[in-house]
Amino acid sequence: MLPPLGTALITGASTGIGATYADRLARRGYDLILVARNQQNLETLARRLRAEAGIIVEVMRADLTDASSLKQVERRVCTDPKLAMLVNNAGIAGPALLGEDPEVIESLLLLNVVAATRLACAAAAVFVERKTGTSPVQEICTLGSAWGDEFKKPRSLGEGTGAKASDNSEAPQRATASRLVSTIPRA
Ligand SMILES: NC(=O)c1ccc[n+]([C@@H]2O[C@H](COP(=O)([O-])OP(=O)(O)OC[C@H]3O[C@@H](n4cnc5c(N)ncnc54)[C@H](OP(=O)(O)O)[C@@H]3O)[C@@H](O)[C@H]2O)c1
């Protein structure tokens, strides 16, 4: 029997690309923690994935622009021994900042920058510390970000995600048994 893959925590899993990630990872056998604000959407998706894939799915309702909710999710990332992957997907795609309501700009920064960075750092620290975890690969996926020469070797994620991914497996994270994958959605 194959060893369990562990749990993937997906932010922004209630709709769009995050929900597609949830579906694809469920089919591969990952248990899931689905994070977003819309509890009804999360519960509907969780029910379907439990029934179709026979996996464990937990719903965590959280507004990641809210400091205490973010800390709860961060704590889960730091303490869940089964966590094998973080999909850092929750985000607001590009309103023109010029002339935008300052509150909207602040929310965008809190979600796209503060929450994404804190969760990525928390997961990276856990995966690096764990080194010989139960999962063969421990990953952090970020959406809408591109680092350095990532663009040189994009490969299609396929399966209808409408996104391209590049795997920076040469990056230093590799040496510490974790892997960063940046996904660059096609608008
Ligand atoms: N689609 C594109 O062409 C494109 C292009 C560039 C970048 N991206 C990036 O790719 C990611 C996914 O895009 P998408 O098109 O799938 O976006 P989407 O359909 O708008 O979904 C965004 C997800 O983030 C969640 N979310 C939004 N605000 C949140 C908050 N404050 N706290 C927690 N969750 C929150 C939403 O759920 P709730 O409303 O339930 O909270 C939803 O599940 C985003 O980061 C986006 O910026 C997308």
The ligand as an SDF file (V2000), in Angstrom:
LIG
                    3D

 48 52  0  0  0  0  0  0  0  0999 V2000
   -7.7360   34.2130  -12.5250 N   0  0  0  0  0  0  0  0  0  0  0  0
   -6.7290   34.9390  -13.0280 C   0  0  0  0  0  0  0  0  0  0  0  0
   -6.6510   35.2330  -14.2220 O   0  0  0  0  0  0  0  0  0  0  0  0
   -5.6100   35.3900  -12.1240 C   0  0  0  0  0  0  0  0  0  0  0  0
   -4.5780   36.1720  -12.6330 C   0  0  0  0  0  0  0  0  0  0  0  0
   -3.5430   36.5710  -11.7790 C   0  0  0  0  0  0  0  0  0  0  0  0
   -3.5370   36.1690  -10.4600 C   0  0  0  0  0  0  0  0  0  0  0  0
   -4.5280   35.4110   -9.9880 N   0  0  0  0  0  0  0  0  0  0  0  0
   -4.4780   35.0120   -8.5870 C   0  0  0  0  0  0  0  0  0  0  0  0
   -4.7980   33.6340   -8.4540 O   0  0  0  0  0  0  0  0  0  0  0  0
   -5.5330   33.4380   -7.2560 C   0  0  0  0  0  0  0  0  0  0  0  0
   -6.8720   32.7430   -7.5590 C   0  0  0  0  0  0  0  0  0  0  0  0
   -7.5560   33.4540   -8.5590 O   0  0  0  0  0  0  0  0  0  0  0  0
   -9.0590   33.1620   -8.9060 P   0  0  0  0  0  0  0  0  0  0  0  0
   -9.2970   33.7100  -10.2590 O   0  0  0  0  0  0  0  0  0  0  0  0
   -9.3770   31.7330   -8.6120 O   0  0  0  0  0  0  0  0  0  0  0  0
   -9.7690   34.1320   -7.8410 O   0  0  0  0  0  0  0  0  0  0  0  0
  -11.2780   34.0880   -7.2650 P   0  0  0  0  0  0  0  0  0  0  0  0
  -12.1500   33.2480   -8.1090 O   0  0  0  0  0  0  0  0  0  0  0  0
  -11.6480   35.5080   -7.0080 O   0  0  0  0  0  0  0  0  0  0  0  0
  -11.0670   33.3340   -5.8740 O   0  0  0  0  0  0  0  0  0  0  0  0
  -10.3750   33.9500   -4.8340 C   0  0  0  0  0  0  0  0  0  0  0  0
  -10.4620   33.0490   -3.6170 C   0  0  0  0  0  0  0  0  0  0  0  0
   -9.8680   33.7730   -2.5270 O   0  0  0  0  0  0  0  0  0  0  0  0
  -10.8050   33.7940   -1.4410 C   0  0  0  0  0  0  0  0  0  0  0  0
  -10.6380   35.0320   -0.7110 N   0  0  0  0  0  0  0  0  0  0  0  0
  -10.8080   36.3040   -1.1580 C   0  0  0  0  0  0  0  0  0  0  0  0
  -10.6330   37.1720   -0.1730 N   0  0  0  0  0  0  0  0  0  0  0  0
  -10.3350   36.4330    0.9390 C   0  0  0  0  0  0  0  0  0  0  0  0
  -10.0700   36.7720    2.2810 C   0  0  0  0  0  0  0  0  0  0  0  0
  -10.0570   38.0320    2.7090 N   0  0  0  0  0  0  0  0  0  0  0  0
   -9.7990   35.7720    3.1600 N   0  0  0  0  0  0  0  0  0  0  0  0
   -9.8150   34.4630    2.7550 C   0  0  0  0  0  0  0  0  0  0  0  0
  -10.0710   34.0970    1.4900 N   0  0  0  0  0  0  0  0  0  0  0  0
  -10.3310   35.0720    0.5990 C   0  0  0  0  0  0  0  0  0  0  0  0
  -12.1820   33.7060   -2.0980 C   0  0  0  0  0  0  0  0  0  0  0  0
  -13.1300   33.0970   -1.2370 O   0  0  0  0  0  0  0  0  0  0  0  0
  -14.1640   33.8620   -0.2720 P   0  0  0  0  0  0  0  0  0  0  0  0
  -14.7630   34.9770   -1.0560 O   0  0  0  0  0  0  0  0  0  0  0  0
  -15.1120   32.7670    0.1050 O   0  0  0  0  0  0  0  0  0  0  0  0
  -13.3420   34.3200    0.8850 O   0  0  0  0  0  0  0  0  0  0  0  0
  -11.8960   32.7430   -3.2310 C   0  0  0  0  0  0  0  0  0  0  0  0
  -11.9830   31.4170   -2.7670 O   0  0  0  0  0  0  0  0  0  0  0  0
   -5.7280   34.8150   -6.6180 C   0  0  0  0  0  0  0  0  0  0  0  0
   -4.6890   35.0050   -5.6870 O   0  0  0  0  0  0  0  0  0  0  0  0
   -5.5430   35.7580   -7.7770 C   0  0  0  0  0  0  0  0  0  0  0  0
   -5.0870   37.0250   -7.3670 O   0  0  0  0  0  0  0  0  0  0  0  0
   -5.5800   35.0060  -10.7710 C   0  0  0  0  0  0  0  0  0  0  0  0
  1  2  1  0
  2  3  2  0
  2  4  1  0
  4  5  1  0
  4 48  2  0
  5  6  2  0
  6  7  1  0
  7  8  2  0
  8  9  1  0
  8 48  1  0
  9 10  1  0
  9 46  1  0
 10 11  1  0
 11 12  1  0
 11 44  1  0
 12 13  1  0
 13 14  1  0
 14 15  2  0
 14 16  1  0
 14 17  1  0
 17 18  1  0
 18 19  2  0
 18 20  1  0
 18 21  1  0
 21 22  1  0
 22 23  1  0
 23 24  1  0
 23 42  1  0
 24 25  1  0
 25 26  1  0
 25 36  1  0
 26 27  1  0
 26 35  1  0
 27 28  2  0
 28 29  1  0
 29 30  1  0
 29 35  2  0
 30 31  1  0
 30 32  2  0
 32 33  1  0
 33 34  2  0
 34 35  1  0
 36 37  1  0
 36 42  1  0
 37 38  1  0
 38 39  2  0
 38 40  1  0
 38 41  1  0
 42 43  1  0
 44 45  1  0
 44 46  1  0
 46 47  1  0
M  CHG  2   8   1  16  -1
M  END
$$$$
